[in-house]
Amino acid sequence: MFWNDIKSGMRQLLGQPWSSAFAIGALAVSIGAITALFAAANALLIEPVGGIRDPQRMIETGRGKDGRLDTISAPLLKVFNAPSTNIEGMYGWTMLPVNMTAAGEPTRAFGFLVSENYFELLGVKAQLGRVLSPTLDGQRGASPHAVITHAAWRKHFGGDPDVVGRVVTLNGQTFTVVGVAERSFRSHVSLLTPDVYVPLSMQRQVQSSNGDLLDVVGAYWLLTGARLKPGASLAQAEAEMRARMTAFERAHPDERVEGQTMGAAPLGGLPADIARGFTVFSGAMLVLVALVLLIACVNVASMMLARGEARAAELSVRSALGAGRWRLTRMLFNESLLLAAIATAFGVLIARVLLGAVDLGALPTPFPVEVSFHLGWRPMLMSVGAAFAAALVFGMWPAWRSVHARLSEASRGVIASRSRTREFLVVAQVALTLVLLVASALFLRALDRAHAIELGFRVDGVYTADMDLEPTGYDDLRQQQVAVDIEAAIRAVPGIEQASYARVVPISGSEMVMGELGDAQLPEALRHPASNVVSDAYFDTLGIAVQGERFGDAHRRDGEAVAIVNATLAESLFAGASPIGRSIKYDNAANGTLRIIGVAADSRYRHVGEGKTPFLYLPARQLNAAQYTLFVRSTLPQLEVARIIRDAIARVDANLPRPAVHALADTVALSLLPHRIASGVAGVLGMLGLLLAAIGTYGLIGHYVASRTREIGVRLSMGATPRRVERDVLARGLRLGGIGLGVGLACAVALAMAISGMVFGLVVGDAIAFAAAALVLAVAVVAASWIPARRAARISPMSALRHE
Amino acid sequence: MIQLRNLERSYPVSGGRSWVLRNIKLDIPEGDFVSITGPSGSGKTSLLNVLGMMDHDWSGEFAFDGQKVQGMSAKQRQAFARDKVGFIFQHYHLIDDLTVAENLDLPLQYRDVPAKERAARVGDVLDRFQIVGKKDLYPAQLSGGQQQLVAVARAVIARPRLLLADEPTGALHSSQGQMIMDLLKQLNGEGMTIVQVTHNEDYAKKAKRVVSMFDGWLTEA
């Protein structure tokens, strides 16, 4: 019986190939988009990170307030690893960019510095050799052991089966490879695939510029996670951690930060702070895609209703042959299921193509980002679920109506009701499309505003390259000289306008706090201002205006500690008075104070959307650092600049790895990635919705004209002019469009309020966005109504009256 | 009132033309009641469509109240027909979504009659045709005879000079058909010029004269 329904359904689809193809296409695109989006959200948020044993007992932990899970110190980590009733243990980790020499030239690699219990707590085994362990790798400074990932084993060691015992150099230190992690495990963070894991006991050796941090109570640098004991809850673990932290702070009152406590969250593919934002963002995108699916369903429902009417005679015959109402309804619904199944098959293909087009590796991130989006059982279930829901919307209800209407054909109420139903569908389409278009317009305008933001520094023609002097083994003075020499070598090349270096790249999302400013009375933001360590030419390279003096030869390494503050910090500290020449307490300065020599113009430091931020610039010539980013300004093409940078580095020190060179514009663009994704997705969906709404309106008005040909002939014979007929038909379409726009406007306002905080620059009351969206849709509705209206006006009353 | 001379209508077919009206000569004085009979395909309805100025693709001479219709543009003919002609169809062709009163109101709307006057004339016609009680009903709620009654009322409400009826009793059973024919006679008695097309010989004889059509040719009976 089901098979008969399917055969009947196939004949129906093949009998009207164009409209069937359109219906399948519209549904397939929507289902494909939903599936792809859900696959991405699944990979990043839902699916347990691969290779972790019993992932449901893993939690992410951290210090912070308002739900933030931030870094802790190594001594505090030790406290949490004392015997506990709720957790088996806590691991700590931090990202470790390394210069790695495995064979041949040094290469830039990416590692994790992890506590020795990291693999044990995550339940990760070794494919070859062993993983890190507290007993074998805990001896401070004397455990030069590294575990490499399966991917790194392939990439850097050619899959050598004898890799265990191989010696590698990491940041100038010799390590022995003790194991290869099992293939299914990359890291506990979905996006990150480190090459190498190094034990915390070797922290000072691989981060010599940071000094020994393992006993520093006030150095918050470790991200953490823990494994719950069987039966223990997150809340219990949290309470225990908070109690321990309180006791720790009592023992170390100087390091206590007001308002901060320990928190925990289930371990997901992304860190909790990022996961929250991503969840909201992907949720909003899913809503938009679901709207398109709904519009497509409404379109198809209208088509199914029309087909049902056309099959009235067939349904009557089937009924006369003994088919009951439910049997007929089921037959029509099964045909809809067939349509949905075919659309799903194409939708899955579309999802594959969309997911295959995503290449996160191409993004200019400070660390390599890699994630595989695949269509696992959850996305496929979502696909099937979406298809079934769609079939229910566009199939079951029209099926029930078609069967029900057949049995009460003579009733004028049913005839009018069918007409109202299709009108309702058009109104719904127009309303939903307006919501989509408004969302698209709002995101586009937000992107526009973000682009228009004055960053306060030059972007065009500026290139960046990471410079890591850690592996050279040089002392601080030599490292500083190497940095200066590289900068000078680059600047000397014809075509290079300026070169400099700094610790932090603006708008990269990174923030660095170097010390405490002033005294305890200062507000937190001023007491711990964001900072950057910059070479003399930094301000000139980025076009940042400085009042007063810039860093230069006069500010010697062993001389008076100086700083340049930005205008916001100057205003906050000195309330309008010039700060130039004034001194302020700074605990990271040689003699505990800084003399302010200049005021830099405000710019954006961490995010495009940030407000006025107090900022402190410190001179690279007075501070030790091994890791910098080069900034090079030139009108030469990027490839040429990259060659110049690499050649300059090689000339100064052949042992340094050749860095990747990125345009600063790409880094800024990366910060606007949420805007670009949102506006891109919403824009495409908006156009798709517009097309569907226009086709839906055209279809409805066209159907109205076709089904009322006789009536139009009568009206013409009664004295109506063709222009009057055209006007009446057009008015019908415009009336429906107008109602749809009104309803859509209300829904769009609600949507705008819901997404208002999602991206910077999105303004709920953006009248231009609303007006533009409404205008575009109105034009589409008018055009879609006008074509059948013109056709109606050309109807010959004579032939119309013969039309039954 | 109406003179037709050398009226011809044909359609192109493969190999030539198909003639539906051949050299028609017909005079219809004011107040006349003419029945046009003939077998199916003889051209009766085609002649009616020409008289009603719904068909513009003919040749010959057609004068209506002294005005030469053949010289008018399509738009002029439409306006002329709107003022002069009322139509009754075999299948009533009432608008399903409109009530009886609204169906009657429709021709007056298309003639830009002011609302108050429309309401008055609709009331008059409802009263005259004794269908006041049905004014809020929809066509689907009426019998065939009642629907045709409403159709006749709709055709005359705009006070046309000529009433054309295409098989007005074709879809009705005998008692209903008789009622409609009696109504047409009554209207003719009041001075309405009526031309009907009918297959029914008895109903044809209700008219003042009968003309026959065969293969596009017209002959007076």
Interface residues (C-beta under 8 A of the other chain):
Chain A: A410 S411 R412 I415 A416 S419 R710 E711 G713 V714 R715 L716 S717 M718 G719 A720 T721 R724 S796 P797 M798 L801 E804
Chain B: N49 G52 M54 D55 Q78 A81 R82 F87 F89 H91 H93 L94 I95 D96 D97 L106 P107 Y110 R111 Y138 P139 A140 Q141 R154 A158
